């Protein structure tokens, strides 16, 4: 589905294994992409909301999640998780990696 309504443009694909869902849009200056909901899924979200930029990837084995932004981030609840945080409050840049 491609469309424009209130300056929104989006695309949605598939509902099965290996599916890929993509959504590109602008609403209140948000741009985002969502992909997959199955094994080996990969989810990515790029957006700006109140000055935030973030990316989320996967919720399966070997998942890898990354988020860059200026707000809270809660990621990874698996063994061997690696957490890194670099930056300053209200201007933080950090990455977390989880392994299921």
C-alpha positions as CSV (number, residue, x, y, z in Angstrom):
1,X,0.0,0.0,0.0
2,X,1.4,3.3,-1.1
3,X,-0.4,6.4,-0.1
4,X,-0.3,9.9,1.0
5,X,-2.6,11.2,3.7
6,X,-1.5,14.0,5.9
7,X,1.9,13.6,4.3
8,X,2.2,9.9,5.1
9,X,3.8,7.4,2.8
10,X,3.8,3.8,3.8
11,X,4.3,0.2,2.5
12,X,3.4,-3.1,4.1
13,X,4.5,-6.5,2.9
14,X,3.8,-10.1,3.8
15,X,2.5,-11.9,6.9
16,X,4.5,-15.2,6.8
17,X,7.9,-16.7,7.6
18,X,10.7,-14.5,6.3
19,X,8.1,-11.8,5.9
20,X,9.3,-8.3,5.3
21,X,7.2,-5.4,6.5
22,X,8.2,-1.9,5.7
23,X,6.6,1.3,6.7
24,X,7.9,4.7,5.6
25,X,6.0,7.7,6.7
26,X,6.0,11.2,8.1
27,X,3.7,12.1,10.9
28,X,4.8,14.7,13.4
29,X,8.2,14.4,11.7
30,X,8.4,10.6,12.3
31,X,10.1,8.2,9.8
32,X,10.0,4.6,10.6
33,X,10.5,1.1,9.2
34,X,9.2,-2.2,10.6
35,X,10.3,-5.5,9.1
36,X,9.2,-9.1,9.9
37,X,7.5,-10.9,12.7
38,X,8.9,-14.4,12.3
39,X,12.0,-16.5,13.0
40,X,15.1,-14.7,12.0
41,X,13.0,-11.6,11.9
42,X,14.6,-8.2,11.6
43,X,12.9,-5.1,12.9
44,X,14.2,-1.7,12.2
45,X,12.9,1.6,13.2
46,X,14.4,4.9,12.3
47,X,12.6,8.0,13.5
48,X,12.6,11.3,15.1
49,X,10.3,12.2,17.8
50,X,11.2,14.8,20.3
51,X,14.7,14.7,18.8
52,X,15.0,10.9,19.0
53,X,16.6,8.6,16.5
54,X,16.3,4.9,17.1
55,X,16.7,1.5,15.5
56,X,15.4,-1.8,16.7
57,X,16.4,-5.1,15.2
58,X,15.2,-8.7,15.7
59,X,13.6,-10.6,18.6
60,X,15.1,-14.1,17.8
61,X,18.2,-16.1,18.2
62,X,21.4,-14.1,17.7
63,X,19.3,-11.0,17.9
64,X,21.1,-7.7,17.8
65,X,19.4,-4.5,18.9
66,X,20.8,-1.0,18.5
67,X,19.4,2.3,19.6
68,X,20.7,5.8,19.3
69,X,18.7,8.5,20.9
70,X,18.1,10.9,23.6
71,X,15.6,9.0,25.8
72,X,15.3,5.7,27.5
73,X,16.3,2.3,26.0
74,X,15.5,-1.1,27.4
75,X,16.9,-3.9,25.3
76,X,18.1,-7.5,25.7
77,X,17.1,-10.0,28.3
78,X,19.3,-12.9,27.2
79,X,22.5,-14.5,28.4
80,X,25.8,-13.1,27.2
81,X,24.2,-9.7,26.8
82,X,26.6,-6.8,26.3
83,X,25.7,-3.3,27.3
84,X,27.6,-0.2,26.3
85,X,26.8,3.4,27.0
86,X,28.8,6.4,25.8
87,X,27.7,9.9,26.2
88,X,26.1,12.5,28.3
89,X,22.6,12.7,29.9
90,X,20.1,14.2,27.5
91,X,22.7,13.6,24.8
92,X,23.3,9.8,25.2
93,X,24.5,7.4,22.5
94,X,24.5,3.8,23.4
95,X,24.3,0.3,22.1
96,X,23.2,-3.0,23.6
97,X,23.6,-6.5,22.3
98,X,21.7,-9.6,23.4
99,X,22.1,-13.2,22.6
100,X,19.3,-15.7,23.2
